[in-house]
Amino acid sequence: MSVVRVGPNVEITVLDDGAGDDDTIEGGGHGLLGMRERVTALRGTLTTGPRYGGGFRVHAILPVKSRTRAAEDAV
């Protein structure tokens, strides 16, 4: 996973190699649909899909306000 600041945004990338895991995990969340809804609510974008050679990629771009700007908005 990587999290980087790019200008006015934060970009989050999660890569899965497709190897799986030995642990069985029960899905209690809303998966990709839930992620997309939360990212959209924050006015960001989400791209997901299979990776060449196997695995999966999730990439979110979220806008962030600087602390100075957030403080000005609060006044």
Secondary structure as GFF3:
##gff-version 3
##sequence-region A 1 75
A	DSSP	beta_strand	2	6	.	.	.	ID=ss1
A	DSSP	beta_strand	9	16	.	.	.	ID=ss2
A	DSSP	alpha_helix	31	41	.	.	.	ID=ss3
A	DSSP	beta_strand	45	50	.	.	.	ID=ss4
A	DSSP	beta_strand	56	63	.	.	.	ID=ss5
A	DSSP	alpha_helix	67	74	.	.	.	ID=ss6
###
